[in-house]
């Protein structure tokens, strides 16, 4: 599975961005998808994850109510809609996939990673 993120950029506080993660390879529809982010000098942290077969999406407390994760199986693409962005959301955002339908918050559970896309929120 190969993952390619896009949609990052520079946005003002309060603005919105939608990140996309295009996946190649088989079985996308049965893979749980996740988004993580890494700010300079900090560890990569969980943002959101989307399971399959009715599993409830997971969100970090810091983004709950502002970010929404979704997938389009027909396009083999996962999305992260980010609204009401704050300067503390500035980071490189990574898409990840795991060969299980169950979403988790643990970075080590995800075997496949994209190259990352930069999101910068100006104050």
N, C-alpha and C positions, 0 to 999 in steps of 0.2 A: 504494500500500500504506500503510495506517495501522496504527500499532502502539500498543497501550495496555497499560502495565504495571500490575500490582497485586501485593499480597502483602507489601509492605515493612512495617516496624514496628520496635518496640523489643524486644530480646531480650537475655538475659544471656549472658555468656561460656559457651561450650559448648553453647548452644542451637541450634535449627534454624529455618529459614524456607524457604518455597517461593515463589519469585517466578513470576508468570505473565505472559505476553505474548500478548495476543489480537490477531490480525492480521485485517484486512479487505482485500478485494481478491483478485484472481485469482492463481493460480500459487504459492500459499503452499508447496505440496508440492515445488516445485522450487527454492525460495529457500534459500540458506544463512542460518542464524540465528546471531546473536552476542549476547553480554552484555558490557557494559563498565561501568566504575564510575568515579566521580569523587569524591574526598575534598576537603574544603575546602582551597583553596590549592594543589591538585595538578592535574596534567593528567589527562584521561580516559584510563583504561588498560584494556587487554584483560583479560577474565576467562575467557570460554569461548566456543566456537563449535561449531556442529553443521552438518556438510555433508550432502549427500544422496547417495543411490546408493552406499552402502557406505563413504563417507569416514569416517575415524576422527575422533571429536570432539577438539577442541583445548582445552587448559587452560593458564592461567598457572601457573607453578611454585608461586606462593603459595597457590593453591587446589586444586592437584592432590591427589586423595584425599579431599577434603572436599566439593567441589561436583560436581554432576552436571547436565549439560545434556541436555534431551530435547525431543521435539516430539510432538504429537498432531495428525496431519493432518486427522482427522475433525472436530476442534474448531478447526482453524486457530490452534493455540496452542503456544507454546514455553514451557518451564519451566526454572527454575534451582533445583535443590534444594541448599540450603546447610546443611551440618552442621558441628558443632564450630566454631561461629563464634567469632571473636576480635575484640577491640576494633579492631584494624587493618583489619577488614573493613567498618568503618563508612564509608558513602559513599552517594551517589545512584547507583542502578543503572539502566542504560539497556539496553533491548532494541534490537537493530538487525537489519536484513535487507539482503541483497544479491541482485541479480537474476542469480545464478550458483549452481550447486550446490556449488561448492567453498568450504569455510570458510577464512578467513584470520584473522590476528591484527591486521591493519592497519585502523585506524579509517577511513581514507580509502576503503577498499574498500566500505564500507557506505553505501548511498544513503538508506536509510529508518531513521528513529529514532523511538522513543517519547519521552514527556515525562519519564520517570524516576520512580523510586520510592525513597523514603528507607529505608535500613537503618541502624539504630543498635544497636551491640553494647556493652552496659555491662559494666564490669569488676567 
